[in-house]
């Protein structure tokens, strides 16, 4: 049984819970509680779990006894568990009311082909389940899940290296850090070429994140554990003073939440130069401030269009970004790839300078939005769609690239446009071609001449009629 088949089987279990009124997202969270116990048994990691609350104890019970035991298990592990176990189960509570439904879920999980799952990687299985949840419109979880092909592309271009500290300040289910971890493993032959201290660093410190939503944080912890990542994943608000502890990073990869703070209040971070109620502008400030000032620390960030042109504090933040960092590339993304159809997004790529002044000399733009197909569930974004952009991005001489989607604006040109970065879009073929139409002034002149001729003709006809009537 392949990982995809196991994911489908697990996902179909959600139908069992419909009678209990459980949502798709609640189902994935509920499944996390149960899967953790089974996966701990399969990976030989049950030493983290008290003997009386392990998988075999769960499968040995049924009916009301099982329901009561399961509730006790959640409470005990959330209050008295050790390390990551306690983090995963903290505040856990079940929404399953019918014991028979709980029994069926446990029995199905116990009967899966776990040998195949281990061979393909339990982390891949769990990621597949999270992706399934994000792709289900009714789950409302798409906000937590950036498309895998976009994550992988951003990671490839940023090239995380062994020994670097990587972070996602709005980590959702930890997808960006999983991709960064996977990239380093692939580039080092599964860490084979690294020393013991670096291997420990990669496992315990290299990949970190912060998440505000408790359920998403729980999923992130589970996802990290199944990929053998023990780095800190904080539960808190990056845009509050809590977020000030996240700094000194070599690489940031993220897709922060969009919108404004509730009630329109400004950020509570007292270290932001330009406090605003706009979340994405505040995340942008946090990100470039969190990078090491060594001319190597870098970031790739998904942000909506309004960050590129918002005036007031928006312009000041863009100027501050271009002063402190080399904002070298902006990718204009297609619409409909993950947020609502009308939400337009971009990826900003920048590198922190050693100084706070004059780091951006020019900004390159790649338009992957105009004249592109409509993306969605039936036509998903694929890796090959990024091929042209990746070639342009990594070209030794960017000016030698022959691609109409690729353009550059100097810092002076950007300043002349009021520091707006809403640039680089090519001609939209769907818009009417106005070039072949006559000049409006010429058209008006021709119309006046034609009208004058018509009046002369009418006058001539009138004279002829009067002459004829007089003759009679």
C-alpha positions as semicolon CSV with decimal commas, in nm:
position;residue;x (nm);y (nm);z (nm)
1;X;0,000;0,000;0,000
2;X;0,147;0,335;-0,106
3;X;0,154;0,648;0,108
4;X;-0,111;0,802;-0,117
5;X;-0,340;0,502;-0,065
6;X;-0,291;0,519;0,312
7;X;-0,366;0,893;0,310
8;X;-0,688;0,830;0,114
9;X;-0,793;0,559;0,358
10;X;-0,727;0,781;0,658
11;X;-0,907;1,072;0,495
12;X;-1,213;0,860;0,425
13;X;-1,242;0,799;0,798
14;X;-1,368;1,155;0,833
15;X;-1,699;1,029;0,697
16;X;-1,732;0,823;1,016
17;X;-1,732;1,141;1,223
18;X;-1,997;1,336;1,035
19;X;-2,268;1,220;1,272
20;X;-2,065;1,365;1,559
21;X;-2,066;1,704;1,384
22;X;-1,686;1,715;1,357
23;X;-1,531;1,947;1,097
24;X;-1,252;1,842;0,862
25;X;-0,998;2,046;1,054
26;X;-1,111;1,902;1,388
27;X;-1,081;1,560;1,230
28;X;-0,714;1,611;1,134
29;X;-0,640;1,739;1,485
30;X;-0,825;1,439;1,638
31;X;-0,637;1,206;1,406
32;X;-0,309;1,365;1,521
33;X;-0,375;1,259;1,881
34;X;-0,433;0,897;1,777
35;X;-0,168;0,877;1,503
36;X;0,099;1,003;1,742
37;X;0,050;0,700;1,968
38;X;0,059;0,455;1,676
39;X;0,360;0,618;1,512
40;X;0,547;0,622;1,843
41;X;0,498;0,244;1,857
42;X;0,603;0,199;1,493
43;X;0,920;0,407;1,531
44;X;1,027;0,265;1,868
45;X;0,974;0,600;2,040
46;X;0,721;0,486;2,301
47;X;0,969;0,559;2,581
48;X;0,837;0,917;2,566
49;X;0,490;0,792;2,664
50;X;0,394;0,644;3,005
51;X;0,339;0,268;2,980
52;X;-0,027;0,287;3,080
53;X;-0,110;0,527;2,795
54;X;0,060;0,355;2,500
55;X;-0,098;0,225;2,178
56;X;-0,157;-0,133;2,291
57;X;-0,350;-0,008;2,595
58;X;-0,575;0,197;2,364
59;X;-0,650;-0,094;2,127
60;X;-0,733;-0,327;2,417
61;X;-1,041;-0,126;2,518
62;X;-1,385;-0,072;2,365
63;X;-1,719;0,101;2,422
64;X;-1,764;0,346;2,708
65;X;-1,447;0,218;2,873
66;X;-1,248;0,321;2,562
67;X;-1,412;0,664;2,549
68;X;-1,330;0,734;2,915
69;X;-0,974;0,600;2,881
70;X;-0,913;0,814;2,572
71;X;-1,026;1,131;2,750
72;X;-0,804;1,047;3,049
73;X;-0,512;0,982;2,812
74;X;-0,545;1,322;2,644
75;X;-0,561;1,502;2,978
76;X;-0,268;1,314;3,132
77;X;-0,031;1,358;2,836
78;X;-0,124;1,726;2,804
79;X;-0,051;1,794;3,173
80;X;0,216;1,542;3,266
81;X;0,379;1,437;2,939
82;X;0,746;1,501;2,875
83;X;0,894;1,741;2,619
84;X;0,730;1,739;2,277
85;X;0,462;1,491;2,392
86;X;0,327;1,747;2,635
87;X;0,343;2,021;2,366
88;X;0,139;1,810;2,124
89;X;-0,130;1,718;2,376
90;X;-0,145;2,046;2,566
91;X;-0,508;2,158;2,585
92;X;-0,619;1,850;2,388
93;X;-0,985;1,748;2,407
94;X;-1,186;1,506;2,199
95;X;-1,491;1,595;1,991
96;X;-1,583;1,229;1,932
97;X;-1,901;1,154;2,123
98;X;-1,987;0,807;1,988
99;X;-1,760;0,527;2,121
100;X;-1,821;0,314;1,808
101;X;-1,673;0,589;1,590
102;X;-1,363;0,606;1,808
103;X;-1,329;0,228;1,791
104;X;-1,352;0,229;1,412
105;X;-1,083;0,496;1,374
106;X;-0,844;0,314;1,608
107;X;-0,908;-0,024;1,441
108;X;-0,855;0,120;1,092
109;X;-0,529;0,289;1,190
110;X;-0,409;-0,029;1,359
111;X;-0,483;-0,233;1,046
112;X;-0,294;-0,013;0,796
113;X;0,018;-0,135;0,615
114;X;0,266;0,036;0,842
115;X;0,566;-0,141;0,688
116;X;0,505;0,046;0,360
117;X;0,439;0,368;0,550
118;X;0,774;0,339;0,730
119;X;0,954;0,264;0,402
120;X;0,816;0,577;0,233
121;X;0,848;0,785;0,549
122;X;0,589;0,855;0,815
123;X;0,653;1,225;0,770
124;X;0,546;1,201;0,406
125;X;0,227;1,026;0,515
126;X;0,142;1,301;0,760
127;X;0,224;1,577;0,511
128;X;-0,007;1,404;0,264
129;X;-0,287;1,415;0,519
130;X;-0,228;1,786;0,583
131;X;-0,229;1,855;0,210
132;X;-0,553;1,662;0,170
133;X;-0,708;1,876;0,442
134;X;-0,586;2,198;0,281
135;X;-0,727;2,094;-0,056
136;X;-1,074;2,027;0,084
137;X;-1,275;2,350;0,048
138;X;-1,502;2,264;0,341
139;X;-1,206;2,230;0,578
140;X;-1,111;2,598;0,562
141;X;-0,750;2,490;0,615
142;X;-0,606;2,628;0,291
143;X;-0,484;2,933;0,483
144;X;-0,244;2,705;0,667
145;X;-0,104;2,533;0,361
146;X;0,114;2,696;0,093
147;X;0,131;2,486;-0,228
148;X;0,416;2,235;-0,207
149;X;0,556;2,334;-0,548
150;X;0,583;2,699;-0,437
151;X;0,754;2,603;-0,109
152;X;1,000;2,379;-0,289
153;X;1,082;2,644;-0,551
154;X;1,149;2,911;-0,287
155;X;1,366;2,664;-0,091
156;X;1,570;2,563;-0,398
157;X;1,649;2,924;-0,482
158;X;1,742;3,016;-0,124
159;X;1,966;2,706;-0,085
160;X;1,972;2,649;0,294
161;X;2,314;2,530;0,407
162;X;2,436;2,307;0,695
163;X;2,501;2,513;1,005
164;X;2,254;2,789;0,912
165;X;1,967;2,895;1,136
166;X;1,638;2,886;0,942
167;X;1,305;3,023;1,062
168;X;0,940;3,068;0,970
169;X;0,773;3,331;1,194
170;X;0,423;3,220;1,082
171;X;0,493;2,851;1,036
172;X;0,145;2,697;1,005
173;X;0,205;2,321;0,982
174;X;0,585;2,377;0,939
175;X;0,594;2,312;0,564
176;X;0,872;2,559;0,479
177;X;1,105;2,426;0,746
178;X;1,033;2,065;0,647
179;X;1,135;2,159;0,290
180;X;1,451;2,337;0,410
181;X;1,546;2,035;0,624
182;X;1,485;1,801;0,328
183;X;1,699;2,020;0,100
184;X;1,997;2,009;0,339
185;X;1,963;1,632;0,379
186;X;1,957;1,580;0,002
187;X;2,259;1,805;-0,053
188;X;2,464;1,626;0,214
189;X;2,372;1,263;0,138
190;X;2,143;1,238;0,441
191;X;2,390;1,436;0,659
192;X;2,659;1,173;0,583
193;X;2,922;1,437;0,506
194;X;2,862;1,635;0,827
195;X;3,030;1,606;1,166
196;X;2,852;1,496;1,483
197;X;2,811;1,852;1,614
198;X;2,657;1,978;1,289
199;X;2,419;1,681;1,272
200;X;2,305;1,759;1,627
201;X;2,266;2,127;1,534
202;X;2,056;2,035;1,229
203;X;1,825;1,821;1,442
204;X;1,792;2,048;1,747
205;X;1,851;2,410;1,641
206;X;1,866;2,468;1,265
207;X;1,492;2,478;1,189
208;X;1,252;2,679;1,402
209;X;0,918;2,854;1,382
210;X;0,634;3,033;1,557
211;X;0,259;2,979;1,521
212;X;-0,031;3,170;1,676
213;X;-0,314;2,917;1,621
214;X;-0,307;2,634;1,876
215;X;-0,435;2,358;1,647
216;X;-0,194;2,452;1,366
217;X;0,089;2,461;1,623
218;X;-0,002;2,109;1,732
219;X;0,010;1,987;1,370
220;X;0,347;2,161;1,322
221;X;0,493;1,983;1,625
222;X;0,375;1,645;1,496
223;X;0,504;1,718;1,144
224;X;0,846;1,819;1,278
225;X;0,871;1,514;1,504
226;X;0,798;1,276;1,216
227;X;1,080;1,437;1,016
228;X;1,324;1,404;1,310
229;X;1,334;1,779;1,372
230;X;1,353;1,892;1,735
231;X;1,405;2,265;1,679
232;X;1,191;2,510;1,879
233;X;0,838;2,573;1,750
234;X;0,692;2,852;1,961
235;X;0,324;2,907;2,034
236;X;0,265;3,281;2,034
237;X;0,220;3,606;1,841
238;X;0,523;3,709;1,638
239;X;0,380;4,060;1,607
240;X;0,371;4,109;1,986
241;X;0,679;4,165;2,200
242;X;0,691;3,785;2,227
243;X;0,834;3,788;1,874
244;X;1,140;3,996;1,965
245;X;1,322;3,680;2,076
246;X;1,328;3,552;1,716
247;X;1,638;3,708;1,560
248;X;1,983;3,633;1,423
249;X;1,865;3,405;1,142
250;X;2,054;3,311;0,826
251;X;1,739;3,230;0,632
252;X;1,367;3,307;0,661
253;X;1,110;3,129;0,445
254;X;0,747;3,217;0,511
255;X;0,396;3,294;0,393
256;X;0,258;3,514;0,675
257;X;-0,116;3,571;0,726
258;X;-0,277;3,862;0,543
259;X;-0,520;4,123;0,672
260;X;-0,536;4,370;0,958
261;X;-0,526;4,316;1,332
262;X;-0,864;4,273;1,498
263;X;-1,029;4,605;1,562
264;X;-0,768;4,775;1,344
265;X;-0,528;4,825;1,636
266;X;-0,160;4,868;1,559
267;X;0,107;4,608;1,630
268;X;0,209;4,568;1,992
269;X;0,578;4,531;1,903
270;X;0,755;4,829;2,057
271;X;1,066;4,783;1,838
272;X;0,895;4,845;1,503
273;X;0,991;5,179;1,349
274;X;0,663;5,198;1,156
275;X;0,380;5,038;1,359
276;X;0,070;4,971;1,151
277;X;-0,246;4,760;1,173
278;X;-0,150;4,589;0,845
279;X;-0,027;4,239;0,941
280;X;0,176;4,173;0,629
281;X;0,365;4,502;0,657
282;X;0,442;4,423;1,021
283;X;0,559;4,072;0,930
284;X;0,782;4,222;0,662
285;X;0,939;4,453;0,922
286;X;0,990;4,161;1,158
287;X;1,149;3,944;0,888
288;X;1,417;4,184;0,766
289;X;1,493;4,283;1,124
290;X;1,533;3,915;1,222
291;X;1,811;3,852;0,967
292;X;2,179;3,860;1,059
293;X;2,361;4,170;0,933
294;X;2,629;3,985;0,737
295;X;2,536;4,037;0,367
296;X;2,453;3,665;0,341
297;X;2,135;3,629;0,550
298;X;1,837;3,612;0,317
299;X;1,463;3,569;0,294
300;X;1,191;3,461;0,053
301;X;0,846;3,582;0,158
302;X;0,496;3,550;0,008
303;X;0,313;3,883;0,034
304;X;-0,003;4,034;-0,122
305;X;0,000;4,310;-0,383
306;X;-0,091;4,590;-0,142
307;X;0,253;4,561;0,021
308;X;0,398;4,676;-0,311
309;X;0,199;4,999;-0,338
310;X;0,046;5,093;0,001
311;X;0,122;5,457;0,078
312;X;0,203;5,618;0,414
313;X;0,370;5,363;0,641
314;X;0,368;5,118;0,351
315;X;0,602;5,338;0,148
316;X;0,823;5,404;0,451
317;X;0,856;5,029;0,518
318;X;0,944;4,958;0,153
319;X;1,210;5,229;0,162
320;X;1,346;5,089;0,491
321;X;1,355;4,740;0,338
322;X;1,544;4,863;0,030
323;X;1,789;5,056;0,248
324;X;1,866;4,771;0,490
325;X;1,845;4,488;0,235
326;X;1,916;4,415;-0,127
327;X;1,563;4,354;-0,256
328;X;1,691;4,191;-0,572
329;X;1,388;4,000;-0,706
330;X;1,007;4,006;-0,700
331;X;0,802;3,723;-0,851
332;X;0,446;3,824;-0,945
333;X;0,246;3,505;-0,874
334;X;-0,064;3,382;-1,061
335;X;-0,402;3,426;-0,895
336;X;-0,608;3,138;-0,755
337;X;-0,315;2,918;-0,651
338;X;-0,401;2,910;-0,282
339;X;-0,590;3,211;-0,149
340;X;-0,926;3,322;-0,282
341;X;-0,936;3,377;-0,656
342;X;-0,913;3,755;-0,630
343;X;-0,614;3,770;-0,393
344;X;-0,296;3,863;-0,580
345;X;0,036;3,761;-0,429
346;X;0,409;3,791;-0,487
347;X;0,733;3,643;-0,357
348;X;0,990;3,896;-0,237
349;X;1,355;3,779;-0,233
350;X;1,603;3,990;-0,039
351;X;1,942;3,973;0,135
352;X;2,033;4,167;0,450
353;X;2,323;4,410;0,410
354;X;2,608;4,473;0,652
355;X;2,492;4,834;0,682
356;X;2,149;5,001;0,699
357;X;2,188;5,221;0,391
358;X;2,183;5,188;0,013
359;X;2,170;4,812;-0,026
360;X;1,917;4,795;-0,312
361;X;2,053;4,920;-0,646
362;X;1,793;4,760;-0,873
363;X;1,496;4,523;-0,850
364;X;1,425;4,249;-1,102
365;X;1,065;4,144;-1,167
366;X;0,925;3,825;-1,319
367;X;0,561;3,828;-1,428
368;X;0,411;3,482;-1,380
369;X;0,061;3,632;-1,358
370;X;-0,029;3,788;-1,692
371;X;-0,151;3,562;-1,974
372;X;-0,133;3,255;-1,750
373;X;-0,394;2,977;-1,732
374;X;-0,653;2,976;-1,453
375;X;-0,518;2,767;-1,167
376;X;-0,727;2,573;-0,919
377;X;-0,812;2,223;-0,803
378;X;-0,860;2,091;-1,158
379;X;-0,551;2,271;-1,292
380;X;-0,297;2,287;-1,010
381;X;0,023;2,487;-1,017
382;X;0,315;2,260;-1,116
383;X;0,693;2,277;-1,083
384;X;0,738;2,330;-1,457
385;X;0,547;2,658;-1,436
386;X;0,845;2,803;-1,244
387;X;1,112;2,683;-1,492
388;X;1,147;3,017;-1,675
389;X;1,164;3,214;-1,351
390;X;1,425;2,986;-1,194
391;X;1,642;3,009;-1,506
392;X;1,624;3,391;-1,499
393;X;1,678;3,408;-1,121
394;X;1,996;3,200;-1,129
395;X;2,144;3,340;-1,451
396;X;2,504;3,466;-1,414
397;X;2,414;3,764;-1,631
398;X;2,051;3,855;-1,570
399;X;2,057;4,112;-1,850
400;X;2,137;3,840;-2,102
401;X;1,812;3,655;-2,026
402;X;1,571;3,668;-2,319
403;X;1,227;3,647;-2,155
404;X;0,950;3,904;-2,196
405;X;0,836;3,832;-1,840
406;X;1,174;3,943;-1,700
407;X;1,239;4,315;-1,640
408;X;1,444;4,542;-1,416
409;X;1,395;4,883;-1,253
410;X;1,673;5,089;-1,096
411;X;1,639;5,227;-0,745
412;X;1,615;5,575;-0,899
413;X;1,330;5,470;-1,129
414;X;1,145;5,318;-0,834
415;X;1,191;5,635;-0,628
416;X;1,054;5,839;-0,918
417;X;0,740;5,626;-0,905
418;X;0,680;5,713;-0,540
419;X;0,868;5,402;-0,423
420;X;0,590;5,181;-0,557
421;X;0,695;4,825;-0,641
422;X;0,374;4,747;-0,827
423;X;0,583;4,702;-1,142
424;X;0,698;4,443;-1,394
425;X;0,365;4,325;-1,535
426;X;0,365;4,262;-1,909
427;X;0,093;4,338;-2,163
428;X;-0,228;4,145;-2,097
429;X;-0,348;3,983;-2,421
430;X;-0,701;3,957;-2,281
431;X;-0,730;4,337;-2,283
432;X;-0,857;4,499;-2,607
433;X;-0,578;4,613;-2,836
434;X;-0,620;4,991;-2,865
435;X;-0,309;5,050;-3,079
436;X;-0,497;5,002;-3,409
437;X;-0,771;5,250;-3,324
438;X;-0,751;5,606;-3,471
439;X;-0,655;5,899;-3,256
440;X;-0,968;6,043;-3,088
441;X;-0,885;6,394;-3,215
442;X;-0,851;6,266;-3,572
443;X;-1,179;6,077;-3,537
444;X;-1,357;6,387;-3,414
445;X;-1,223;6,589;-3,709
446;X;-1,335;6,328;-3,959
447;X;-1,680;6,311;-3,800
448;X;-1,718;6,690;-3,819
449;X;-1,621;6,692;-4,187
450;X;-1,867;6,412;-4,262
451;X;-2,142;6,600;-4,074
452;X;-2,067;6,915;-4,272
453;X;-2,095;6,723;-4,601
454;X;-2,427;6,573;-4,490
455;X;-2,564;6,921;-4,402
456;X;-2,458;7,056;-4,744
457;X;-2,629;6,762;-4,914
458;X;-2,953;6,817;-4,716
459;X;-2,949;7,188;-4,803
460;X;-2,903;7,105;-5,170
461;X;-3,196;6,859;-5,163
462;X;-3,411;7,123;-4,988
463;X;-3,336;7,380;-5,258
464;X;-3,428;7,132;-5,529
465;X;-3,761;7,059;-5,355
466;X;-3,846;7,429;-5,324
467;X;-3,773;7,481;-5,695
468;X;-3,998;7,193;-5,795
469;X;-4,283;7,314;-5,570
470;X;-4,258;7,667;-5,716
471;X;-4,278;7,532;-6,073
472;X;-4,605;7,358;-5,996
